[in-house]
Amino acid sequence: MDPFSAEGELLNIHSAFHSGQYQNVIEFDTTALSPENQLPAQILKLRAQIALGQTDAALAEPAIEEDTPDLSAVKALALQSAGKTDAALQLAQELAANYSDNNTVQVLAGTVLQAQGLGEEALALLAKHQGNLEAVSLIVQIHLQQNRTDLALKEVQAAKRWAQDSLLVNVAESWVGLRVGGEKYQSAFYVYEELASAPSTSAPLSIVGQAVAEIHLGRLPEAEAALSAALEKYPADVELIANSIVLNVLAGKPSEELESQLRQIQPSHSLLTEIQEKSELFDAAAAKYSAKVSS
């Protein structure tokens, strides 16, 4: 394979990863890549394993113990996904303090920080990026989680000036559109529909996006059909499972089995954390109004 083809393969791996084709990423033959691209490919393969819930397999990889900031950042993400949150946070904070200019550290340590409720720390780290589209994507996610749609929109508009046709920027713009609402729901749906129709990017990412847009548009049966079909093909995809849980709640259907499945694959998933927090708040509120039984 010539050098240009080899570099094209790395781009293919990136595209597959960011469109959610994690199994394809794992199965990519990277032997022909140049030495400087071996590490980025290895990182994407490990991240794909983590995304599929194969955290034990990722942590068992000898490479993950190598003393490089990139692989240490992957380890922090794997620990977080495995529910070993204390160890994940300690490692992420160490990496953020010492390697804040590293792209992989910015994104993966930032992901761990945000997952543990340290959004401002994550944003401070991500703000140091230099043209890192994954960092932009994560910044948008954090702003949306903070209900700062204005800042998320500003971040997307800034990124579009230098990465107009990027998959990550287009998807981030759709996230903002889903929060803004109105006609933006349909616009977001069209973006994901176009992604789903492209053989190179048809994967859980586009299906989840389509389904979420369908939910906002009030088309629950269509959303259910899309998610159910996708789950048959990608039964371990955590975002498919999480969004199926949300859909079941909206449709008044039981979701305990899906919650148990998600807990098995990724016990620290943010949806499970939120469900637990809301359950505890409900119990605390209910206790205040419980009947007093006199002795």
C-alpha positions in Angstrom: 0.0 0.0 0.0 1.4 3.4 -0.9 1.6 6.2 1.7 -1.4 8.1 0.4 -3.6 5.0 0.6 -2.3 4.3 4.1 -3.2 7.8 5.2 -6.6 7.4 3.5 -7.1 4.3 5.7 -6.5 6.3 8.8 -9.2 8.8 7.6 -11.5 5.9 7.0 -11.0 4.7 10.6 -11.7 8.2 11.9 -14.9 8.4 9.8 -16.0 5.0 11.0 -15.4 5.8 14.6 -17.2 9.1 14.6 -20.2 7.6 12.8 -20.5 4.9 15.4 -19.2 1.9 13.3 -17.2 0.7 16.3 -16.9 -3.0 15.2 -15.5 -1.9 11.8 -12.9 0.2 13.6 -11.8 -2.8 15.7 -11.5 -4.9 12.6 -9.5 -2.4 10.5 -6.2 -3.8 9.3 -3.7 -1.0 10.4 -0.5 -2.8 9.6 0.2 -0.7 6.5 -0.1 2.6 8.4 3.0 4.8 8.8 4.6 4.7 12.3 3.3 8.1 13.3 -0.3 6.9 12.5 -0.1 3.6 14.3 -0.8 5.3 17.7 -3.9 7.3 16.6 -5.3 4.1 15.0 -4.6 2.1 18.1 -6.3 4.7 20.3 -9.4 4.6 18.1 -9.5 0.8 18.3 -9.3 0.9 22.1 -12.0 3.7 22.2 -14.2 1.6 20.0 -13.9 -1.3 22.4 -14.9 0.9 25.3 -17.8 2.3 23.3 -19.1 -1.3 22.7 -18.9 -2.0 26.5 -15.7 -4.1 26.1 -13.9 -2.2 28.9 -12.3 -5.3 30.4 -10.8 -6.2 27.1 -9.5 -2.6 26.6 -8.0 -2.5 30.1 -6.4 -5.9 29.5 -4.6 -4.6 26.4 -0.8 -4.4 27.2 -0.6 -1.1 25.3 -2.9 0.7 27.6 -0.3 0.5 30.3 2.4 2.2 28.2 3.7 5.5 29.6 2.2 7.8 27.0 -0.4 10.6 27.7 -2.6 9.4 24.9 -2.8 5.8 26.1 -3.1 6.9 29.7 -6.1 9.1 28.6 -7.7 6.0 27.1 -7.1 4.1 30.3 -8.9 6.9 32.2 -11.9 6.6 29.9 -11.9 2.8 30.3 -11.8 3.1 34.1 -14.7 5.6 34.0 -16.8 3.3 31.7 -16.0 0.4 34.0 -17.4 2.3 37.0 -14.0 2.8 38.6 -14.7 6.5 38.9 -12.1 7.4 41.7 -9.2 6.0 39.7 -10.5 7.5 36.5 -10.8 11.0 38.0 -7.4 10.9 39.6 -5.7 9.9 36.3 -7.8 12.4 34.3 -6.8 15.3 36.6 -3.2 14.3 36.5 -3.2 14.2 32.7 -5.1 17.5 32.5 -2.5 19.1 34.7 0.5 17.8 32.8 -0.5 17.3 29.2 -3.2 19.9 28.6 -2.0 20.5 25.0 -2.5 16.9 24.0 -5.5 16.3 21.8 -6.4 12.9 23.2 -6.0 14.1 26.7 -8.2 17.1 26.0 -11.1 14.9 24.7 -10.8 11.8 26.9 -9.8 13.5 30.2 -12.4 16.1 29.4 -15.0 13.4 29.0 -14.1 11.9 32.4 -14.3 15.2 34.1 -17.7 16.1 32.6 -19.0 12.6 33.5 -18.1 13.3 37.1 -19.9 16.6 37.3 -16.8 18.7 36.8 -18.0 20.5 33.7 -16.0 23.7 34.3 -12.8 21.8 34.7 -13.5 20.0 31.5 -14.2 23.2 29.6 -11.0 24.8 31.0 -9.0 21.9 29.5 -10.9 21.8 26.2 -10.5 25.5 25.7 -6.8 24.9 25.1 -7.4 23.0 21.9 -6.0 24.1 18.6 -8.3 23.0 15.8 -9.4 19.8 17.6 -12.9 19.0 16.3 -13.5 16.4 18.9 -12.8 19.0 21.5 -15.3 21.4 19.8 -17.9 18.6 19.8 -17.4 17.9 23.5 -17.6 21.6 24.4 -21.0 21.8 22.6 -22.2 18.8 24.5 -21.2 20.3 27.8 -22.8 23.7 27.1 -26.0 21.9 26.1 -25.9 19.9 29.4 -25.5 23.1 31.2 -28.5 24.5 29.4 -26.3 27.2 27.7 -27.7 26.8 24.2 -26.4 30.2 23.4 -22.8 29.2 24.1 -23.2 25.9 22.3 -24.5 27.7 19.2 -21.6 30.2 19.4 -19.1 27.3 19.5 -20.7 25.7 16.4 -20.8 28.9 14.4 -17.1 29.5 15.2 -16.2 26.0 14.1 -18.2 26.2 10.9 -15.9 29.1 9.8 -12.9 26.7 9.6 -14.5 23.2 9.3 -17.7 23.8 7.3 -18.1 20.2 5.9 -16.9 18.3 9.0 -19.1 15.4 10.1 -18.5 16.3 13.7 -19.5 20.0 13.2 -22.6 19.0 11.2 -23.7 16.6 14.0 -22.9 19.2 16.7 -25.1 21.7 14.9 -27.9 19.2 14.8 -27.6 18.7 18.6 -28.0 22.5 19.0 -31.0 22.4 16.6 -32.7 19.7 18.7 -32.4 21.9 21.7 -33.5 25.1 19.9 -36.6 23.3 18.6 -39.3 24.5 16.2 -38.2 24.1 12.5 -34.7 23.0 13.7 -36.2 19.6 14.6 -36.9 18.9 11.0 -33.5 20.3 9.9 -31.7 18.0 12.4 -33.8 15.1 11.1 -32.7 15.8 7.5 -29.0 15.8 8.6 -29.3 12.4 10.3 -31.4 11.0 7.4 -28.6 12.0 5.0 -26.0 10.4 7.2 -28.0 7.2 7.4 -28.4 7.0 3.6 -24.6 7.1 3.1 -23.1 3.6 3.2 -19.9 4.9 4.7 -21.6 6.5 7.7 -24.8 4.5 8.2 -24.4 3.5 11.9 -25.9 4.0 15.4 -24.9 7.6 15.5 -27.2 8.5 12.6 -30.0 6.2 13.7 -30.0 7.6 17.2 -30.0 11.1 15.8 -32.9 10.3 13.5 -34.9 8.7 16.3 -34.3 11.7 18.7 -35.5 14.0 16.0 -38.6 11.8 15.4 -39.4 11.9 19.1 -39.3 15.7 19.1 -41.5 15.7 16.0 -44.0 13.5 17.9 -43.4 10.5 15.7 -42.9 7.9 18.4 -43.8 4.8 16.3 -41.2 5.8 13.7 -38.6 6.4 16.4 -39.4 3.0 18.0 -39.1 1.2 14.6 -35.7 2.8 13.9 -34.2 2.1 17.4 -35.6 -1.5 17.5 -34.1 -2.4 14.1 -30.8 -0.8 15.1 -30.7 -2.7 18.4 -31.0 -6.0 16.5 -27.9 -5.1 14.5 -26.0 -3.3 17.3 -27.2 -4.9 20.6 -24.4 -3.6 22.7 -24.4 0.0 21.6 -24.9 2.0 24.8 -26.5 5.1 23.1 -29.0 3.0 21.3 -29.9 1.3 24.6 -30.1 4.6 26.5 -32.3 6.3 23.9 -34.5 3.2 23.7 -35.0 3.5 27.5 -36.1 7.2 27.1 -38.4 6.3 24.3 -40.0 3.5 26.4 -40.6 5.9 29.2 -42.3 8.4 26.8 -44.4 5.6 25.3 -45.4 4.3 28.8 -43.6 1.0 28.2 -41.4 -0.9 30.7 -37.7 -0.2 30.5 -36.3 -2.3 33.3 -34.7 -4.9 31.0 -33.0 -2.3 28.9 -31.8 -0.5 32.1 -30.3 -3.8 33.3 -28.6 -4.3 30.0 -27.1 -0.8 30.1 -26.0 -1.3 33.6 -24.1 -4.5 32.6 -22.4 -2.8 29.7 -21.6 0.6 31.1 -22.5 1.0 34.8 -21.4 4.6 34.9 -23.6 5.8 32.0 -25.0 9.3 32.6 -28.6 8.1 32.1 -28.3 5.5 34.9 -26.7 8.1 37.1 -29.6 10.5 36.4 -32.2 7.8 37.0 -30.6 7.0 40.3 -30.5 10.6 41.4 -34.1 11.3 40.4 -35.2 8.1 42.3 -33.4 9.2 45.4 -34.9 12.7 45.1 -38.4 11.2 44.7 -37.9 8.9 47.7 -36.7 11.9 49.8 -39.7 14.0 48.8 -42.2 11.1 49.3 -40.8 10.5 52.8 -41.8 14.1 53.8 -45.4 13.4 53.0 -45.6 9.8 54.3 -48.5 9.2 56.7 -47.6 9.5 60.3 -48.8 6.5 62.2 -49.4 7.2 65.9 -48.3 4.5 68.3 
